[in-house]
Amino acid sequence: MKPEKMEIMATVKGLEYIDVPGGSKRDYKLVFFSYREGIFTVKVTFRNESTQEFISYVVNFKATPPSVISTIEMVTPVRQSTYASVKMENPLFVPVIFTIDCKSPDINLPSQLIVPPQAEGMLNFEYQPLKVGETSGRLTLSSNELGVFQYDLILKGMPAAPEKPLHFLASLGSNQTLTARFMNFSRQKLEYACKVDSPEFQVDKSINAAPGSQAGTEINLDVFFEPTRLGEARATLNISSPHGGEYNIPLFGMCLPPKPQGPFPVRAGGTSSIPFKNVFPQSTTFTFHVDNPLLCGQADRDHSCQESAGCHRQLRSH
């Protein structure tokens, strides 16, 4: 046997001798193996050692692209990582460089893998989804010497647990601002929409986020709490983007009874203005009284204040 266009990545084997009795025929078996796709030509010569008569055949072998080797399923909550690995063997006597490709944006892997001669190499890769749902992908490793290796990927992003909650404490008539923090893993510039399911908590309608790193980039958002009733208030801050995913931050607020304000200085014969705000969701009439005869309010004792509006009450010193 003489390879006409054979390369190092393909082999053809057959028996060195075959006996064919006179007036009969026998089949001769060839075993072909190729590491990569292509067309390969082999010349097979049968020679009679006694008479030196011979006959030759040219045999063409066609190696087709390989099918998918296996399916790898990866499941993890969004913004958390899970890992998988693929073992690659190099049966050749030279190092082999595999070029790696995967179109899924949630898969993180190196661009190539080098496997030493007659050794094994391990490709480790990461799946970190940003959105809930199931997608599919294809992992491809290719080299000039060993051809193409393909793996199907089934990728499942599960809902994440709520982010770290914020706890507010304010008395009725006052407010408190705290900073909500979340990690942005998107590699592109995004605008996140922000909303809260309670009027006692307020946030900006949107926040811009610069491209995040692989480990995530922290984004800060101020949350304003202004209670309208005594006791506990609960809400959820929802932050979402079509490409960056969704975040839910629990908000817990505690409203205490109003605290005394001041002191407000009032000079003899002068006046002092006391600001306050109607924090209730409707227009409200407030009644005022002063427990010192040296001080008095305006002649009217009742004062109407519109909802969520600032009001002033004047005191006069005798």
Secondary structure, 3 states (H helix, E strand, C coil): CEECCCCCCEEEECCCCCCCCCCCCCCCCCEEEECCCEEEEEEEEEECCCCCCEEEEEEEEEECCCCCCEEEEEEEECCCCEEEEEEEEECCCCCEEEEEEECCCCEECCCEEEECCCEEEEEEEEECCCCCEEEEEEEEEEECCCEEEEEEEEEEEECCCCCCCEEEEEECCCCEEEEEEEEECCCCCEEEEEEECCCCEECCCEEEECCCCCCCEEEEEEEEECCCCCEEEEEEEEEEECCCEEEEEEEEEEEECCCCCCCCCCCCCCEEEEEEECCCCCCEEEECCCCCCCEECCCCCEEEECCCCEEEEEEEEC
